[in-house]
Amino acid sequence: MTEIIKKDTDHAMRMLAYMAQNNNNSFVAAKKLAAAQGVPEDFAYKILRKLTRAGLTVGHMGIHGGVRLGKAPRDISLLDVILAVQGKLTIRKCCLAADACPRQGMCDISIVLGGLQDNLNVSLKKITLADVLKEASNKREE
């Protein structure tokens, strides 16, 4: 089985959700964040570096340092997280660009897959971290 969302991206989404839900925009120690989400500490640091480079988190060194969200939860989409951690999602190489496949334009399958790729990207861009937290909260209340 091939996964679309890789392990590091899953960890990133959970760490961001934890920060959004628990820290009210204050800094949390990366070690505490990793432990709370069951992410190996070294792996968490690698993921957090990617998130910080993308502007999704902000790091602060020092005794009261740590990491916090770089944007409001409503401004962080699942697509943003995926792009920051694992790069572009592609259903098939032919969906990357018009010149990615020599059969482009002649292949009925690439037309359908291209549409599916567009739908996937639009859907992931629409779902924000705030939406995830709201949906999870609604499910817990049921």
C-alpha positions as CSV (number, residue, x, y, z in Angstrom):
1,M,0.0,0.0,0.0
2,T,1.3,3.5,-0.9
3,E,0.3,6.3,1.5
4,I,-0.5,9.8,0.2
5,I,0.3,11.4,3.5
6,K,3.7,10.4,4.7
7,K,4.6,9.7,8.4
8,D,6.5,13.0,8.9
9,T,3.5,15.0,7.5
10,D,1.1,13.2,9.8
11,H,3.4,14.0,12.7
12,A,3.5,17.6,11.6
13,M,-0.2,17.9,11.3
14,R,-0.7,16.5,14.8
15,M,2.0,18.8,16.3
16,L,0.4,21.8,14.7
17,A,-3.1,20.8,15.9
18,Y,-1.7,20.3,19.4
19,M,-0.1,23.8,19.4
20,A,-3.3,25.3,18.1
21,Q,-5.5,23.6,20.7
22,N,-3.3,23.8,23.8
23,N,-0.9,26.8,23.7
24,N,-2.9,29.9,22.9
25,N,0.0,31.2,20.7
26,S,2.6,30.8,23.4
27,F,5.9,28.9,22.9
28,V,6.0,25.2,23.8
29,A,9.3,23.3,24.2
30,A,9.9,21.1,21.2
31,K,10.7,18.2,23.6
32,K,7.3,18.6,25.3
33,L,5.6,18.8,21.9
34,A,7.3,15.6,20.7
35,A,6.4,13.7,23.8
36,A,2.8,14.8,23.8
37,Q,2.4,13.6,20.2
38,G,4.5,10.4,20.5
39,V,7.0,11.7,18.0
40,P,10.7,10.8,18.4
41,E,12.5,13.9,19.5
42,D,15.1,14.0,16.7
43,F,12.4,13.4,14.1
44,A,10.3,16.2,15.7
45,Y,13.1,18.7,15.4
46,K,13.6,17.9,11.7
47,I,9.9,18.3,11.0
48,L,9.8,21.6,13.0
49,R,12.7,23.0,11.0
50,K,10.7,22.4,7.8
51,L,7.6,24.0,9.3
52,T,9.6,27.0,10.4
53,R,11.2,27.4,7.0
54,A,7.7,27.5,5.5
55,G,6.5,30.1,8.1
56,L,4.0,27.7,9.7
57,T,5.8,27.8,13.0
58,V,8.2,30.2,14.7
59,G,11.0,29.1,16.9
60,H,12.6,31.0,19.8
61,M,15.8,30.0,21.5
62,G,16.5,30.3,25.2
63,I,15.2,29.3,28.6
64,H,11.6,30.3,27.7
65,G,12.0,29.3,24.1
66,G,10.3,26.7,22.0
67,V,8.0,26.8,19.1
68,R,4.6,28.3,18.3
69,L,2.3,28.7,15.3
70,G,3.6,31.2,12.8
71,K,0.1,31.8,11.5
72,A,-3.5,31.6,12.8
73,P,-5.0,28.1,12.6
74,R,-7.5,29.4,10.0
75,D,-4.6,30.4,7.8
76,I,-2.8,27.1,7.8
77,S,-4.2,24.6,5.3
78,L,-3.5,20.9,5.1
79,L,-2.0,21.6,1.7
80,D,0.4,24.1,3.3
81,V,1.6,21.4,5.7
82,I,2.0,18.8,3.1
83,L,4.0,21.1,0.8
84,A,6.2,22.2,3.7
85,V,7.0,18.7,4.9
86,Q,6.9,16.3,2.0
87,G,6.6,18.5,-1.1
88,K,4.1,18.4,-3.9
89,L,1.5,15.6,-3.8
90,T,1.1,13.9,-7.2
91,I,-1.2,11.2,-8.2
92,R,1.0,10.4,-11.1
93,K,4.1,11.9,-12.7
94,C,2.0,13.1,-15.7
95,C,0.1,15.4,-13.4
96,L,3.2,17.4,-12.5
97,A,3.4,19.5,-15.6
98,A,2.3,19.6,-19.2
99,D,5.8,18.4,-20.4
100,A,6.1,15.6,-17.7
101,C,4.9,12.9,-20.1
102,P,5.4,12.5,-23.8
103,R,1.8,11.2,-24.2
104,Q,0.4,14.4,-22.7
105,G,-2.7,15.5,-24.7
106,M,-3.1,12.0,-26.3
107,C,-3.8,10.1,-23.1
108,D,-7.3,10.0,-21.8
109,I,-6.1,8.7,-18.4
110,S,-3.8,11.7,-17.9
111,I,-6.8,14.0,-18.5
112,V,-8.8,12.3,-15.8
113,L,-5.9,12.0,-13.4
114,G,-5.1,15.7,-13.9
115,G,-8.7,16.6,-12.9
116,L,-8.4,14.4,-9.9
117,Q,-5.1,16.0,-9.0
118,D,-6.7,19.5,-9.2
119,N,-9.6,18.4,-7.0
120,L,-7.3,16.9,-4.4
121,N,-5.2,20.1,-4.2
122,V,-8.3,22.3,-4.0
123,S,-9.8,20.2,-1.2
124,L,-6.6,20.1,0.8
125,K,-6.2,23.9,0.4
126,K,-9.8,24.4,1.7
127,I,-9.3,22.4,4.9
128,T,-7.5,24.5,7.5
129,L,-6.1,23.6,10.9
130,A,-9.1,25.5,12.5
131,D,-11.5,23.3,10.5
132,V,-9.7,20.1,11.7
133,L,-10.0,21.3,15.4
134,K,-13.6,22.2,14.9
135,E,-14.5,18.9,13.3
136,A,-12.6,16.9,16.0
137,S,-14.4,18.9,18.7
138,N,-17.8,18.2,17.1
139,K,-17.0,14.4,16.8
140,R,-16.0,14.3,20.5
141,E,-19.3,15.9,21.5
142,E,-21.4,13.4,19.6
